[in-house]
Amino acid sequence: MGKETDPQDRAALEQKVADMVQQSKMLESYLNDILTRESALSRLIEEANLASEALQALSGESDTDSMIPLGIGIYARSTIGTLGNLLVNIGAGITVEKSKASTIDYVESRIKEFELGIRQLTLQKQQVTARLNQIQNEINAVIQNSTSK
């Protein structure tokens, strides 16, 4: 009778390990997605900080020499006249006029949103990593128990 249950136990253990490996692969994929989103948010924070610095450096009283990006590293020289309202893209192709101070406030609020997103992703990353470590430990324990029998 012992021989009949032994192959069944072995098959059950193999299935359990296979399930854990599959779950581990899914979590690794999710972790990669988190890392990609975290990287994108970091770039957005950097870009927003640069925009905030540029806005604060612009004088509203005199002309300012500038360069306008045309894409792929190509710029056109330009002069920004007396700074009035700025055009701010608020999403979905909608642009609104805002004062310099209001635009700076908008950029700063976006930076806070991005930083909150980074904190949430960091928490998710920690949870996924902990679960991956737990699964790896369980797989190691199953393998250890099966080889010691």
C-alpha positions as CSV (number, residue, x, y, z in Angstrom):
1,M,0.0,0.0,0.0
2,G,2.9,2.4,0.8
3,K,4.0,2.2,-2.8
4,E,0.6,3.3,-4.1
5,T,0.6,6.5,-2.0
6,D,4.2,7.3,-2.7
7,P,3.7,8.1,-6.5
8,Q,0.5,10.0,-5.6
9,D,2.4,12.1,-3.0
10,R,5.2,12.7,-5.4
11,A,2.7,13.9,-8.1
12,A,1.0,16.1,-5.6
13,L,4.4,17.7,-4.5
14,E,5.4,18.2,-8.2
15,Q,2.0,19.9,-8.9
16,K,2.4,22.1,-5.8
17,V,5.9,23.1,-6.9
18,A,4.7,23.7,-10.5
19,D,1.9,25.9,-9.1
20,M,4.3,27.9,-7.0
21,V,6.7,28.3,-9.9
22,Q,3.8,29.6,-12.1
23,Q,2.7,32.0,-9.3
24,S,6.4,33.2,-9.0
25,K,6.5,33.9,-12.8
26,M,3.3,35.9,-12.6
27,L,4.7,37.9,-9.7
28,E,8.0,38.5,-11.5
29,S,6.1,39.8,-14.5
30,Y,4.1,42.1,-12.2
31,L,7.3,43.3,-10.5
32,N,8.8,44.2,-13.9
33,D,5.6,46.2,-14.6
34,I,6.0,48.0,-11.3
35,L,9.6,48.8,-12.1
36,T,8.7,50.2,-15.5
37,R,6.0,52.4,-14.1
38,E,8.3,53.5,-11.3
39,S,11.0,54.5,-13.9
40,A,8.4,56.4,-15.9
41,L,7.2,58.3,-12.9
42,S,10.8,59.2,-12.0
43,R,11.3,60.6,-15.5
44,L,8.1,62.6,-15.1
45,I,9.2,64.0,-11.7
46,E,12.6,65.0,-13.2
47,E,10.8,66.7,-16.2
48,A,8.4,68.5,-13.9
49,N,11.2,69.7,-11.6
50,L,13.0,71.1,-14.7
51,A,9.8,72.8,-15.9
52,S,9.3,74.3,-12.4
53,E,12.8,75.7,-12.4
54,A,12.4,77.1,-15.9
55,L,9.1,78.8,-15.0
56,Q,10.6,80.3,-11.9
57,A,13.6,81.6,-13.9
58,L,11.4,83.3,-16.5
59,S,11.0,87.0,-15.9
60,G,7.7,88.6,-16.7
61,E,9.2,92.0,-17.2
62,S,11.7,91.6,-20.1
63,D,12.4,89.5,-23.1
64,T,14.1,86.2,-22.4
65,D,16.2,84.3,-24.9
66,S,15.3,80.6,-25.1
67,M,15.4,77.5,-27.2
68,I,12.3,75.7,-28.3
69,P,12.6,71.9,-28.7
70,L,11.4,70.7,-32.1
71,G,12.1,67.0,-31.3
72,I,14.9,64.5,-31.4
73,G,17.4,67.0,-29.9
74,I,16.7,69.8,-32.4
75,Y,16.1,73.3,-31.0
76,A,15.1,76.6,-32.5
77,R,16.3,79.9,-31.0
78,S,13.5,82.1,-29.8
79,T,12.8,85.1,-27.6
80,I,10.0,85.0,-25.1
81,G,8.5,88.4,-24.8
82,T,6.9,89.8,-21.7
83,L,5.4,86.8,-20.0
84,G,1.7,86.8,-19.8
85,N,-0.4,83.7,-19.4
86,L,0.9,80.2,-20.2
87,L,-0.8,77.4,-22.0
88,V,-1.1,74.3,-19.9
89,N,-2.1,70.9,-21.3
90,I,-4.4,69.4,-18.6
91,G,-4.9,66.1,-20.5
92,A,-7.0,64.7,-23.3
93,G,-5.7,67.3,-25.6
94,I,-7.2,70.2,-23.6
95,T,-5.1,73.3,-23.0
96,V,-6.0,76.1,-20.7
97,E,-4.4,79.5,-20.0
98,K,-2.9,80.0,-16.6
99,S,-0.8,82.7,-15.0
100,K,2.8,82.0,-14.2
101,A,2.1,81.5,-10.5
102,S,-0.9,79.3,-11.2
103,T,1.2,77.3,-13.7
104,I,4.0,76.8,-11.1
105,D,1.3,75.7,-8.5
106,Y,0.0,73.2,-11.1
107,V,3.4,71.8,-11.8
108,E,4.2,71.5,-8.1
109,S,0.8,69.6,-7.5
110,R,1.7,67.3,-10.3
111,I,5.1,66.6,-8.7
112,K,3.3,65.7,-5.5
113,E,1.0,63.3,-7.4
114,F,4.0,61.6,-9.1
115,E,5.8,61.3,-5.7
116,L,2.7,59.7,-4.2
117,G,2.6,57.3,-7.1
118,I,6.3,56.4,-6.5
119,R,5.6,55.7,-2.8
120,Q,2.6,53.5,-3.7
121,L,4.7,51.6,-6.3
122,T,7.5,51.2,-3.8
123,L,5.1,49.6,-1.3
124,Q,3.7,47.3,-4.0
125,K,7.3,46.4,-5.0
126,Q,8.1,45.5,-1.4
127,Q,5.0,43.3,-1.1
128,V,5.6,41.5,-4.3
129,T,9.3,40.9,-3.4
130,A,8.3,39.6,0.0
131,R,5.8,37.2,-1.6
132,L,8.4,36.1,-4.2
133,N,10.9,35.3,-1.4
134,Q,8.2,33.4,0.5
135,I,7.4,31.3,-2.5
136,Q,11.1,30.6,-3.1
137,N,11.5,29.5,0.5
138,E,8.4,27.2,0.2
139,I,9.8,25.7,-3.0
140,N,13.2,25.1,-1.3
141,A,11.4,23.5,1.7
142,V,9.4,21.2,-0.5
143,I,12.5,20.2,-2.5
144,Q,14.5,19.7,0.7
145,N,11.8,17.5,2.3
146,S,11.4,15.4,-0.8
147,T,15.1,14.7,-1.2
148,S,15.6,13.9,2.5
149,K,13.0,11.1,2.3
